[in-house]
Amino acid sequence: SIIMAAEDHDQFYVRYYVGHKGKFGHEFMEVEFRPDGKLRYANNSNYKSDTIIRKEAKVGKIVIDELRRIIDESEIMKEDDSVWPEPDEGGRQELEVVMNGEHISFTCAKIGSLLD
């Protein structure tokens, strides 16, 4: 498994997905930072017969360290998505993080602003 055991305090993984199913099919964007430093990006839209775009890159330790710092300072690992809006016909967002021996996975409706 790419995520490894959540008990491994050095392990780090982040995945963010936002998408919906509409008149142009399943449209989405997904960004993933894997434990080996691989950054994966996918963007799919069938608008004007577009095809899926996939990109991969390797990021260095300084990028991973900064991402870890941002996540840590945001305190997202302490959040609870039970009161967040459920995914609906407007779409869904997903955030998955493995860090500091913890594993969170949130799913909610697409949120357009902090007021949502």
C-alpha positions as a printed NumPy array, in Angstrom:
array([[  0.   ,   0.   ,   0.   ],
       [  1.244,   3.497,  -0.788],
       [ -0.055,   4.865,   2.499],
       [  1.691,   2.453,   4.874],
       [  0.622,   1.998,   8.482],
       [ -0.679,   5.137,  10.149],
       [  1.474,   4.22 ,  13.176],
       [  4.588,   5.129,  11.154],
       [  5.17 ,   8.72 ,  12.323],
       [  7.473,   9.51 ,   9.38 ],
       [  4.902,   8.501,   6.769],
       [  3.218,  11.263,   4.777],
       [  0.465,  11.167,   2.172],
       [ -2.018,  13.801,   0.954],
       [ -4.806,  13.481,  -1.616],
       [ -7.34 ,  16.142,  -2.594],
       [-10.18 ,  15.479,  -5.033],
       [-12.98 ,  17.721,  -6.249],
       [-15.462,  16.651,  -8.874],
       [-18.991,  16.141, -10.091],
       [-20.972,  14.224, -12.682],
       [-22.817,  16.464, -15.1  ],
       [-23.659,  16.964, -18.75 ],
       [-19.969,  16.591, -19.649],
       [-19.581,  13.341, -17.701],
       [-17.344,  12.85 , -14.673],
       [-15.336,  16.046, -14.36 ],
       [-12.731,  16.206, -11.635],
       [ -9.357,  17.398, -10.448],
       [ -7.171,  15.348,  -8.13 ],
       [ -3.799,  16.134,  -6.563],
       [ -1.793,  13.562,  -4.633],
       [  1.503,  13.735,  -2.741],
       [  2.86 ,  10.229,  -2.19 ],
       [  5.334,   9.053,   0.466],
       [  8.128,   8.7  ,  -2.106],
       [  7.861,  12.411,  -3.047],
       [  5.841,  11.763,  -6.188],
       [  3.3  ,  14.474,  -6.987],
       [  0.433,  13.26 ,  -9.159],
       [ -2.146,  15.502, -10.825],
       [ -5.202,  14.525, -12.85 ],
       [ -7.832,  16.728, -14.467],
       [-10.738,  15.281, -16.415],
       [-13.353,  17.074, -18.48 ],
       [-15.253,  16.042, -21.57 ],
       [-16.039,  19.671, -22.431],
       [-15.333,  20.136, -26.151],
       [-14.209,  16.477, -26.23 ],
       [-11.268,  17.115, -23.903],
       [ -9.492,  14.08 , -22.526],
       [ -7.99 ,  13.426, -19.12 ],
       [ -4.785,  15.261, -18.288],
       [ -2.325,  13.392, -16.077],
       [  0.966,  14.787, -14.843],
       [  3.57 ,  13.432, -12.445],
       [  6.585,  15.083, -10.876],
       [  9.024,  14.364,  -8.096],
       [  9.143,  16.944,  -5.305],
       [ 11.99 ,  17.401,  -2.872],
       [ 12.072,  17.142,   0.898],
       [ 11.722,  20.917,   1.308],
       [  8.349,  20.857,  -0.506],
       [  7.092,  17.929,   1.589],
       [  8.327,  19.626,   4.779],
       [  6.475,  22.834,   3.858],
       [  3.286,  20.91 ,   3.075],
       [  3.556,  19.116,   6.42 ],
       [  4.018,  22.484,   8.171],
       [  0.954,  23.981,   6.456],
       [ -1.196,  20.972,   7.375],
       [  0.098,  20.968,  10.939],
       [ -0.53 ,  24.698,  11.442],
       [ -4.007,  24.448,   9.887],
       [ -4.993,  21.893,  12.553],
       [ -7.08 ,  20.047,   9.924],
       [ -6.077,  16.77 ,  11.587],
       [ -8.222,  17.839,  14.58 ],
       [-11.323,  18.55 ,  12.473],
       [-14.513,  16.498,  12.311],
       [-16.467,  16.47 ,   9.061],
       [-19.705,  15.208,  10.655],
       [-21.305,  18.672,  10.421],
       [-19.982,  19.454,   6.944],
       [-22.464,  19.353,   4.037],
       [-22.864,  15.888,   2.495],
       [-21.879,  15.415,  -1.163],
       [-24.788,  16.19 ,  -3.489],
       [-25.6  ,  16.652,  -7.178],
       [-23.326,  19.69 ,  -7.137],
       [-20.347,  17.458,  -6.494],
       [-17.979,  16.35 ,  -3.801],
       [-14.627,  17.141,  -2.259],
       [-12.352,  14.647,  -0.569],
       [ -9.276,  15.247,   1.556],
       [ -7.122,  12.409,   2.818],
       [ -4.02 ,  12.926,   4.949],
       [ -1.632,  10.511,   6.642],
       [  0.764,  12.328,   8.955],
       [  2.284,  11.992,  12.429],
       [  0.776,   8.55 ,  12.943],
       [ -2.74 ,   9.755,  12.111],
       [ -4.981,   9.105,   9.102],
       [ -7.929,  11.365,   8.262],
       [-10.338,  11.166,   5.362],
       [-12.981,  13.847,   4.857],
       [-15.761,  13.962,   2.282],
       [-18.194,  16.818,   1.773],
       [-20.113,  18.787,  -0.833],
       [-18.195,  21.159,  -3.06 ],
       [-17.723,  24.349,  -1.073],
       [-17.388,  27.559,  -3.019],
       [-16.549,  29.906,  -0.162],
       [-16.069,  30.088,   3.596],
       [-19.724,  31.13 ,   3.87 ],
       [-20.698,  27.655,   2.619]])
